[in-house]
Amino acid sequence: MSLAIPQISFELIKDKNADALNQLSSAFKNHGFVTLTNHGLDDKLLDQAYEITKKFFALTPNLKQKYARPDTGGARGYTQFGKETALGESVADLKEFWHHGPEIDETYDARIRENLPVEELEEFNSVSTKLFKELNALGISVLQSIALILNKPEDFFDAWVEKGNSVLRMIHYPPVTDKQNLLRARAHADINLITLLVGAEESGLEVQHKDGTWIPIEAASKSIVCNIGDMMQLVTRGQLKSTIHRVVDYNTGEPKARYSIPFFLHPSPDVILKSIVDDSTDSVSAHDFLEERIRQIKLY
């Protein structure tokens, strides 16, 4: 069985090509995932991002741990291996990660955290900030296309995310030595509006089909996998699907590390999440929604 995760040129989407927008609408309404080609991100920047990611996780445990901020739920900085635990799971994910957000000023909501500078790596913050800005701009552009397929004004979501609490996550999945547990990231859905996954160097991402089977998405370093998060599913009353996915270790020979860089597009903490497609009055602030989920996945 195969799950049709369409590959769509983002140039066509931006040009409002009818076929491309129809494909995007079908993908997000049926299974919540799409692969974007011709997205405009600089290949050199992506290479630099993976290079600094590997350098950071090669630091000693003590050096990495000084950047841990468990009191903020890991909103910025380092979260150690074996901390995050998928909703409903008792076994922690096999990963460690770093969170980098927007460069904030007094115009941002005070609940959005400042970034932590990494003293040991000269280019870490500059490359992280540049990639954050590029992916944030791409994410806003994707949201504009989503607004169109929902029959909303193109700029409908702009104010939600202009000063958003988005986060760039650099992930290191260490080599798996316990063949009894090959789930590097256990089954989960994303919290945010949409996720942009910069092409992983190694496959392992799987999406759950409607019948419960798991369908692998092949790694493609020059493309970006985009998926719907729970916040978007909430405000569209399920019209757009936030789909369960996981990361599995496929290595059958010598254990090997895996690196991944997803970008989670979040609204500002003060945005009220409520239906944009019907008259339902159920609502929750983006801040409260995020805080509850962070506790549920054991980051506090």
C-alpha positions in Angstrom: 0.0 0.0 0.0 1.2 3.5 -0.7 0.1 6.8 0.7 0.0 9.6 -1.9 1.9 12.4 -0.4 1.8 14.8 -3.3 4.9 16.8 -4.4 3.8 20.3 -5.4 5.9 23.1 -6.7 5.6 26.0 -4.3 6.2 28.4 -7.2 2.9 27.2 -8.7 1.2 27.5 -5.3 2.4 31.1 -4.9 1.3 31.9 -8.4 -2.2 30.7 -7.4 -2.2 27.9 -10.0 -5.6 26.3 -9.7 -4.4 22.7 -10.0 -1.6 23.3 -7.4 -4.1 24.8 -4.9 -6.5 22.0 -5.5 -3.7 19.5 -4.8 -2.8 21.4 -1.7 -6.4 21.5 -0.5 -6.9 17.7 -1.1 -3.7 16.8 0.7 -4.4 18.9 3.8 -8.0 17.8 4.0 -7.3 14.1 3.5 -4.1 13.3 5.3 -2.5 16.6 6.3 0.9 16.2 4.6 2.5 17.6 1.4 6.0 17.8 0.0 7.0 21.2 -1.3 9.5 21.6 -4.1 10.9 24.8 -5.7 10.4 26.5 -2.3 13.3 28.9 -2.8 15.4 28.1 0.3 19.1 28.4 -0.2 20.8 24.9 -0.4 23.9 26.4 1.1 22.0 27.7 4.1 20.4 24.2 4.7 23.9 22.6 4.5 25.2 25.2 7.1 22.3 24.5 9.4 23.0 20.7 9.4 26.7 21.4 9.9 26.1 23.6 13.0 23.5 21.1 14.3 26.0 18.3 14.2 28.7 20.5 15.8 26.4 21.4 18.7 25.4 17.9 19.5 29.0 16.8 19.4 29.7 19.0 22.4 30.2 17.3 25.7 27.1 16.6 27.8 28.2 19.2 30.4 28.5 21.9 27.8 25.2 21.1 26.3 23.5 20.9 29.7 24.4 24.4 30.6 22.0 25.6 27.9 19.1 23.6 29.4 16.1 25.6 30.6 13.6 23.0 32.1 11.8 25.8 34.0 10.6 27.1 30.7 9.6 23.7 29.3 12.6 23.9 26.9 11.1 26.8 25.1 14.6 27.9 24.1 18.0 26.1 24.4 18.8 22.5 25.0 16.6 19.5 26.0 18.4 16.4 26.9 18.0 12.9 25.5 15.1 10.9 26.9 13.1 13.9 28.1 10.2 14.5 25.7 7.5 11.8 25.8 4.8 11.6 23.2 1.2 12.2 24.4 -0.1 9.0 25.9 3.2 7.3 25.9 5.3 6.1 28.9 8.6 5.6 27.1 10.5 8.8 26.2 11.6 9.6 22.6 15.2 8.7 21.6 16.3 12.2 20.9 17.9 15.4 22.2 17.1 18.8 20.7 17.7 22.6 20.6 15.0 25.3 20.3 15.7 28.7 18.5 13.0 31.3 18.2 12.5 34.8 16.7 14.8 37.7 17.6 12.4 39.5 19.9 12.0 43.1 21.0 9.5 45.0 23.1 6.8 44.6 20.4 6.6 40.9 21.1 4.4 39.2 23.7 6.4 39.1 27.0 5.8 35.3 27.2 8.0 34.7 24.1 11.4 33.7 25.3 14.8 35.1 24.2 17.2 33.0 22.3 20.3 31.6 24.0 23.7 32.3 22.4 26.0 29.3 22.1 29.4 30.6 23.2 31.3 27.6 21.9 30.1 27.8 18.2 30.7 31.2 16.5 28.2 30.8 13.7 25.5 28.9 15.6 23.1 31.7 16.3 23.6 33.6 13.1 22.9 30.6 10.9 20.0 29.6 13.2 18.5 33.1 13.0 18.9 33.2 9.2 17.2 29.8 8.7 14.4 30.8 11.2 13.7 33.9 9.2 13.7 32.0 5.9 11.4 29.3 7.2 9.1 31.8 8.9 8.6 33.7 5.7 7.9 30.5 3.8 5.5 29.4 6.5 3.6 32.6 6.3 3.4 32.2 2.6 2.0 28.7 3.0 -0.6 30.0 5.5 -1.6 32.5 2.9 -2.3 29.6 0.5 -4.2 27.8 3.2 -6.3 30.9 3.7 -7.2 30.8 0.0 -8.3 27.1 0.1 -10.5 27.9 3.1 -12.1 30.8 1.1 -10.6 33.4 3.4 -8.7 36.6 2.5 -5.1 35.8 1.6 -3.7 37.7 4.6 -6.2 36.1 7.1 -3.5 34.4 9.2 -0.8 37.1 8.9 -1.7 39.0 12.1 -1.7 35.7 14.0 1.9 34.9 13.2 3.6 38.2 12.5 4.9 38.2 16.1 4.4 34.5 16.6 5.9 32.1 19.1 7.4 29.9 16.3 10.4 27.7 17.0 13.2 26.1 15.0 14.1 22.7 16.4 17.4 21.0 15.7 17.2 17.3 16.5 19.8 14.7 17.1 18.7 11.1 17.2 21.7 9.1 18.5 22.5 5.7 17.1 20.0 3.1 18.2 21.7 0.2 19.9 18.6 -1.4 21.5 16.9 -3.3 18.7 13.9 -3.8 20.9 13.0 -0.1 20.6 13.4 1.3 17.1 11.0 4.2 17.6 13.1 7.3 17.7 10.0 9.5 18.0 6.9 7.8 19.1 3.5 8.4 17.4 2.4 12.0 17.9 0.7 14.9 16.2 2.2 18.4 16.1 0.9 21.1 18.4 1.2 24.2 16.1 -0.5 25.6 13.0 1.8 24.0 10.4 5.2 22.4 10.4 7.9 22.7 7.8 10.5 19.9 7.9 13.8 20.7 6.2 14.8 17.7 4.2 16.3 15.1 6.5 19.5 13.4 5.4 18.1 10.0 6.3 14.7 8.4 6.0 12.6 7.4 9.0 9.5 9.6 9.0 6.3 7.7 8.8 2.7 8.9 8.5 -0.3 6.9 9.8 -2.8 6.0 7.1 -6.5 6.1 7.8 -6.5 2.3 8.1 -3.8 2.4 10.8 -0.9 1.3 8.7 2.4 3.3 8.6 3.6 4.8 5.4 7.3 5.9 5.0 8.1 9.3 3.5 11.5 9.1 1.8 14.1 11.7 2.8 14.6 14.3 0.0 17.2 16.8 1.0 16.1 19.5 -1.4 12.4 19.4 -0.6 10.3 20.4 2.5 7.6 18.3 4.0 4.8 20.4 5.3 2.0 19.2 7.6 -1.0 20.5 9.5 -0.8 20.8 13.3 -3.4 20.5 16.0 -4.0 24.3 16.3 -4.9 24.4 12.6 -7.1 21.3 12.9 -8.8 23.0 15.9 -9.7 26.3 14.2 -10.8 24.5 11.0 -13.0 22.0 13.0 -11.1 19.1 11.5 -11.5 20.2 7.9 -7.7 20.2 7.7 -6.1 17.1 9.2 -3.4 16.9 11.9 -2.1 13.5 11.2 -0.2 11.1 13.6 3.4 10.5 12.5 6.6 8.9 14.0 10.3 8.5 13.3 11.7 4.9 13.0 15.2 3.7 12.8 15.6 1.8 9.6 19.3 0.9 10.0 19.9 -2.8 9.8 23.6 -2.7 10.0 25.9 -0.5 12.2 23.9 2.0 14.3 23.9 5.5 12.9 22.8 8.9 14.1 20.0 10.9 12.5 19.6 14.7 12.3 16.4 16.6 11.5 15.4 20.3 11.5 11.6 21.0 11.7 10.2 24.5 12.0 7.0 24.8 14.0 4.9 27.8 13.0 2.9 29.1 16.1 0.6 32.1 16.6 1.3 34.8 19.1 0.4 33.6 22.7 -2.5 36.1 22.8 -4.3 34.7 19.7 -7.6 33.1 20.6 -8.0 29.8 18.8 -11.6 29.2 17.8 -13.5 28.0 14.8 -13.0 30.0 11.6 -15.4 27.8 9.6 -18.6 27.8 11.7 -20.3 29.4 14.6 -18.8 27.3 17.4 -17.9 29.4 20.4 -15.4 27.0 21.9 -12.1 28.8 22.3 -8.6 28.7 24.0 -5.7 31.0 23.9 -2.7 29.9 21.9 -0.6 30.2 25.1 -2.8 28.0 27.2 -3.1 25.4 24.4 0.7 25.2 24.1 1.4 25.2 27.8 -1.0 22.3 28.4 0.6 20.2 25.6 4.1 20.9 26.9 3.1 19.5 30.2 1.5 16.5 28.6 4.7 15.6 26.8 6.7 16.0 30.0 8.8 19.0 29.0 7.9 20.6 32.4 
